[in-house]
Amino acid sequence: MMNMKIYIFHLILITLFCLQTWTSSVS
């Protein structure tokens, strides 16, 4: 259970980071 939560948490963090860099490069 805990491992899954940590995995999902990191996945969201990475996705947010990618979105941030992508939007900053587009605009």
Biopython code that builds the backbone (N, CA, C, O; Angstrom):
import numpy as np
from Bio.PDB.StructureBuilder import StructureBuilder

atoms = [
    (1, "MET", "N", (0.842, -1.199, 0.000)),
    (1, "MET", "CA", (0.000, 0.000, 0.000)),
    (1, "MET", "C", (0.886, 1.263, 0.000)),
    (1, "MET", "O", (0.745, 2.132, -0.861)),
    (2, "MET", "N", (1.768, 1.342, 0.947)),
    (2, "MET", "CA", (2.609, 2.531, 1.049)),
    (2, "MET", "C", (3.483, 2.707, -0.186)),
    (2, "MET", "O", (3.665, 3.822, -0.675)),
    (3, "ASN", "N", (4.022, 1.597, -0.686)),
    (3, "ASN", "CA", (4.851, 1.698, -1.879)),
    (3, "ASN", "C", (4.056, 2.252, -3.058)),
    (3, "ASN", "O", (4.577, 3.042, -3.846)),
    (4, "MET", "N", (2.803, 1.842, -3.178)),
    (4, "MET", "CA", (1.964, 2.314, -4.264)),
    (4, "MET", "C", (1.714, 3.811, -4.119)),
    (4, "MET", "O", (1.744, 4.548, -5.104)),
    (5, "LYS", "N", (1.467, 4.256, -2.891)),
    (5, "LYS", "CA", (1.221, 5.680, -2.664)),
    (5, "LYS", "C", (2.448, 6.498, -3.044)),
    (5, "LYS", "O", (2.333, 7.533, -3.699)),
    (6, "ILE", "N", (3.610, 6.034, -2.633)),
    (6, "ILE", "CA", (4.852, 6.749, -2.943)),
    (6, "ILE", "C", (5.079, 6.765, -4.457)),
    (6, "ILE", "O", (5.496, 7.778, -5.018)),
    (7, "TYR", "N", (4.804, 5.644, -5.104)),
    (7, "TYR", "CA", (4.987, 5.551, -6.555)),
    (7, "TYR", "C", (4.085, 6.547, -7.278)),
    (7, "TYR", "O", (4.529, 7.259, -8.179)),
    (8, "ILE", "N", (2.819, 6.590, -6.877)),
    (8, "ILE", "CA", (1.868, 7.515, -7.507)),
    (8, "ILE", "C", (2.269, 8.955, -7.220)),
    (8, "ILE", "O", (2.167, 9.818, -8.092)),
    (9, "PHE", "N", (2.724, 9.213, -6.004)),
    (9, "PHE", "CA", (3.135, 10.566, -5.633)),
    (9, "PHE", "C", (4.290, 11.032, -6.510)),
    (9, "PHE", "O", (4.272, 12.157, -7.009)),
    (10, "HIS", "N", (5.284, 10.189, -6.702)),
    (10, "HIS", "CA", (6.413, 10.547, -7.555)),
    (10, "HIS", "C", (5.972, 10.720, -9.002)),
    (10, "HIS", "O", (6.457, 11.600, -9.712)),
    (11, "LEU", "N", (5.054, 9.875, -9.423)),
    (11, "LEU", "CA", (4.564, 9.960, -10.792)),
    (11, "LEU", "C", (3.899, 11.317, -11.031)),
    (11, "LEU", "O", (4.116, 11.943, -12.068)),
    (12, "ILE", "N", (3.090, 11.769, -10.069)),
    (12, "ILE", "CA", (2.424, 13.065, -10.187)),
    (12, "ILE", "C", (3.451, 14.192, -10.186)),
    (12, "ILE", "O", (3.331, 15.144, -10.957)),
    (13, "LEU", "N", (4.455, 14.088, -9.327)),
    (13, "LEU", "CA", (5.488, 15.119, -9.265)),
    (13, "LEU", "C", (6.220, 15.231, -10.596)),
    (13, "LEU", "O", (6.446, 16.335, -11.092)),
    (14, "ILE", "N", (6.587, 14.107, -11.166)),
    (14, "ILE", "CA", (7.294, 14.103, -12.447)),
    (14, "ILE", "C", (6.405, 14.683, -13.546)),
    (14, "ILE", "O", (6.871, 15.450, -14.389)),
    (15, "THR", "N", (5.124, 14.314, -13.530)),
    (15, "THR", "CA", (4.202, 14.833, -14.538)),
    (15, "THR", "C", (4.067, 16.342, -14.427)),
    (15, "THR", "O", (4.087, 17.048, -15.436)),
    (16, "LEU", "N", (3.930, 16.841, -13.198)),
    (16, "LEU", "CA", (3.821, 18.287, -12.989)),
    (16, "LEU", "C", (5.083, 18.991, -13.458)),
    (16, "LEU", "O", (5.012, 20.047, -14.086)),
    (17, "PHE", "N", (6.221, 18.417, -13.160)),
    (17, "PHE", "CA", (7.495, 19.005, -13.562)),
    (17, "PHE", "C", (7.600, 19.067, -15.093)),
    (17, "PHE", "O", (8.024, 20.078, -15.653)),
    (18, "CYS", "N", (7.212, 17.980, -15.756)),
    (18, "CYS", "CA", (7.246, 17.948, -17.224)),
    (18, "CYS", "C", (6.295, 18.981, -17.800)),
    (18, "CYS", "O", (6.639, 19.678, -18.754)),
    (19, "LEU", "N", (5.105, 19.085, -17.233)),
    (19, "LEU", "CA", (4.134, 20.068, -17.710)),
    (19, "LEU", "C", (4.672, 21.479, -17.542)),
    (19, "LEU", "O", (4.501, 22.319, -18.425)),
    (20, "GLN", "N", (5.314, 21.744, -16.424)),
    (20, "GLN", "CA", (5.841, 23.070, -16.154)),
    (20, "GLN", "C", (6.909, 23.450, -17.180)),
    (20, "GLN", "O", (6.885, 24.549, -17.733)),
    (21, "THR", "N", (7.835, 22.542, -17.428)),
    (21, "THR", "CA", (8.893, 22.819, -18.390)),
    (21, "THR", "C", (8.328, 22.923, -19.811)),
    (21, "THR", "O", (8.790, 23.740, -20.608)),
    (22, "TRP", "N", (7.340, 22.103, -20.119)),
    (22, "TRP", "CA", (6.741, 22.129, -21.446)),
    (22, "TRP", "C", (6.019, 23.447, -21.692)),
    (22, "TRP", "O", (6.183, 24.051, -22.752)),
    (23, "THR", "N", (5.226, 23.899, -20.733)),
    (23, "THR", "CA", (4.481, 25.142, -20.901)),
    (23, "THR", "C", (5.429, 26.338, -20.942)),
    (23, "THR", "O", (5.186, 27.294, -21.677)),
    (24, "SER", "N", (6.501, 26.293, -20.163)),
    (24, "SER", "CA", (7.445, 27.412, -20.152)),
    (24, "SER", "C", (8.211, 27.482, -21.479)),
    (24, "SER", "O", (8.581, 28.570, -21.921)),
    (25, "SER", "N", (8.447, 26.347, -22.107)),
    (25, "SER", "CA", (9.160, 26.339, -23.382)),
    (25, "SER", "C", (8.229, 26.750, -24.526)),
    (25, "SER", "O", (8.678, 27.312, -25.525)),
    (26, "VAL", "N", (6.937, 26.467, -24.375)),
    (26, "VAL", "CA", (5.967, 26.813, -25.424)),
    (26, "VAL", "C", (5.692, 28.313, -25.422)),
    (26, "VAL", "O", (5.693, 28.949, -26.476)),
    (27, "SER", "N", (5.458, 28.871, -24.248)),
    (27, "SER", "CA", (5.112, 30.289, -24.170)),
    (27, "SER", "C", (6.332, 31.207, -24.169)),
    (27, "SER", "O", (6.186, 32.428, -24.107)),
]
sb = StructureBuilder()
sb.init_structure("model")
sb.init_model(0)
sb.init_chain("A")
sb.init_seg("    ")
for serial, (resi, resn, name, xyz) in enumerate(atoms, 1):
    if name == "N":
        sb.init_residue(resn, " ", resi, " ")
    sb.init_atom(name, np.array(xyz, "f"), 0.0, 1.0, " ", f" {name:<3s}", serial, name[0])
structure = sb.get_structure()
